Amino acid sequence: MKTFTLDEAQSLLPVVEGLLNRAIESKEAAEGVDAELSALSRRIHLMGGLYVNLGDVATQKLEMEQHIKRAREILSEIDEIGVQVKDLETGLIDFPCRMDDEIVLLCWKSGESAIEHWHTLESGFKGRQPIDERFRRRTGFGPSTRPN
């Protein structure tokens, strides 16, 4: 498992956030097409049948599949970087980080200006704690630990 320092994670954040936003846009576009197809299906059912342009429906299904494929490819790209997408809906991501002999997760949620929280693998989002000097000192990326 790749691990990041806070500085590394912070510097990657704009790239990962951009990728995450593209994945969210693709997911939402797929959901929009799916909603249109579901509405069409309901209309057909309620009316006991309906003339449907099968070419248009096939095009919509293909469009939805392309959006889903794009979202999956972007999520795979984020995963290859070593970043974990925990919740695409809310834009929640974790950067694995070594603290002493333990792997913890630097936690960021869409809308936050910087990575300001971390949690253990077991505690998850509910166990988020603020990054403080103790944490910076322990993980070796505070200003006092940089070589002169």
C-alpha positions as CSV (number, residue, x, y, z in Angstrom):
1,M,0.0,0.0,0.0
2,K,1.4,3.4,-1.0
3,T,1.5,5.9,1.8
4,F,1.7,9.7,1.7
5,T,3.0,12.4,4.0
6,L,0.6,15.2,4.7
7,D,2.6,17.5,2.3
8,E,2.5,14.9,-0.5
9,A,-1.2,14.4,0.0
10,Q,-1.9,18.1,0.2
11,S,0.1,18.7,-3.1
12,L,-1.9,15.9,-4.8
13,L,-5.2,17.1,-3.6
14,P,-5.9,19.5,-6.5
15,V,-5.3,16.7,-9.0
16,V,-7.3,14.1,-7.1
17,E,-10.1,16.6,-6.5
18,G,-10.3,17.4,-10.3
19,L,-10.4,13.6,-11.1
20,L,-13.0,13.1,-8.4
21,N,-15.2,15.9,-9.7
22,R,-15.0,14.4,-13.2
23,A,-16.1,11.0,-11.8
24,I,-19.0,12.6,-10.0
25,E,-20.1,14.5,-13.1
26,S,-20.0,11.2,-15.1
27,K,-22.0,9.4,-12.4
28,E,-24.6,12.1,-12.3
29,A,-24.8,12.1,-16.1
30,A,-25.4,8.4,-16.1
31,E,-28.1,8.8,-13.4
32,G,-29.8,11.5,-15.5
33,V,-30.0,9.2,-18.5
34,D,-31.2,6.3,-16.3
35,A,-33.9,8.5,-14.9
36,E,-35.1,9.4,-18.4
37,L,-35.2,5.7,-19.4
38,S,-37.1,4.8,-16.2
39,A,-39.6,7.6,-16.8
40,L,-40.1,6.2,-20.4
41,S,-40.6,2.7,-19.0
42,R,-43.3,4.0,-16.5
43,R,-45.1,5.8,-19.3
44,I,-45.1,2.7,-21.5
45,H,-46.5,0.6,-18.5
46,L,-49.2,3.2,-17.6
47,M,-50.4,3.6,-21.1
48,G,-50.4,-0.1,-21.9
49,G,-47.9,0.4,-24.6
50,L,-46.4,3.2,-26.5
51,Y,-44.5,3.8,-29.8
52,V,-40.9,4.1,-28.9
53,N,-38.0,4.9,-31.2
54,L,-35.8,1.9,-30.3
55,G,-32.8,3.7,-31.9
56,D,-33.1,6.6,-29.5
57,V,-33.4,4.2,-26.6
58,A,-30.4,2.3,-27.7
59,T,-28.5,5.5,-28.0
60,Q,-29.5,6.6,-24.5
61,K,-28.4,3.2,-23.1
62,L,-25.0,3.5,-24.8
63,E,-24.6,7.0,-23.5
64,M,-25.4,5.9,-20.0
65,E,-22.9,3.0,-20.3
66,Q,-20.2,5.4,-21.6
67,H,-20.7,7.7,-18.5
68,I,-20.5,4.7,-16.2
69,K,-17.3,3.5,-18.0
70,R,-15.8,7.0,-17.7
71,A,-16.5,7.2,-14.0
72,R,-15.0,3.7,-13.4
73,E,-11.9,4.6,-15.4
74,I,-11.4,7.8,-13.4
75,L,-11.9,6.0,-10.1
76,S,-9.4,3.4,-11.2
77,E,-6.9,6.3,-12.0
78,I,-7.4,7.7,-8.5
79,D,-6.8,4.2,-7.1
80,E,-3.6,3.8,-9.1
81,I,-2.3,7.0,-7.5
82,G,-2.9,5.3,-4.1
83,V,-5.8,7.4,-3.0
84,Q,-8.9,5.7,-1.7
85,V,-12.4,6.9,-2.7
86,K,-14.6,6.2,0.2
87,D,-17.8,7.9,-0.9
88,L,-18.3,9.2,-4.4
89,E,-21.6,10.8,-3.5
90,T,-20.1,13.1,-0.9
91,G,-16.6,13.3,-2.4
92,L,-14.9,11.5,0.6
93,I,-11.3,10.3,0.0
94,D,-8.5,9.0,2.2
95,F,-4.7,9.1,1.7
96,P,-3.0,6.2,3.6
97,C,-0.2,7.6,5.8
98,R,2.3,6.0,8.1
99,M,2.2,7.2,11.7
100,D,4.9,5.5,13.7
101,D,4.3,1.8,13.0
102,E,0.6,2.2,12.1
103,I,-1.1,3.1,8.9
104,V,-3.8,5.8,9.3
105,L,-5.8,7.7,6.8
106,L,-5.5,11.4,6.0
107,C,-9.2,12.2,5.4
108,W,-10.6,14.9,3.0
109,K,-14.2,15.6,2.0
110,S,-15.3,17.7,-1.0
111,G,-15.7,21.3,0.0
112,E,-12.9,21.3,2.6
113,S,-10.1,23.7,1.8
114,A,-7.3,21.4,2.9
115,I,-6.6,18.0,4.5
116,E,-7.2,18.8,8.1
117,H,-8.3,15.4,9.5
118,W,-7.2,11.8,9.9
119,H,-8.6,8.6,11.4
120,T,-7.5,5.0,12.0
121,L,-8.4,2.3,9.6
122,E,-10.9,0.9,12.1
123,S,-12.7,4.1,13.1
124,G,-13.5,5.5,9.7
125,F,-15.1,8.9,9.0
126,K,-16.9,8.9,12.4
127,G,-13.5,8.7,14.1
128,R,-12.0,11.8,12.3
129,Q,-9.6,13.8,14.4
130,P,-8.0,17.1,13.6
131,I,-4.4,17.0,12.4
132,D,-2.3,18.6,15.2
133,E,1.4,19.2,16.0
134,R,1.6,15.9,17.7
135,F,0.4,14.2,14.5
136,R,2.8,16.3,12.4
137,R,5.7,15.5,14.7
138,R,4.9,11.8,14.8
139,T,4.6,11.4,11.0
140,G,7.7,13.5,10.3
141,F,6.3,16.2,8.2
142,G,6.2,19.2,10.5
143,P,8.5,22.1,10.0
144,S,10.6,21.1,13.0
145,T,11.6,17.8,11.4
146,R,12.8,19.1,8.1
147,P,16.6,18.9,7.5
148,N,18.5,22.2,7.5
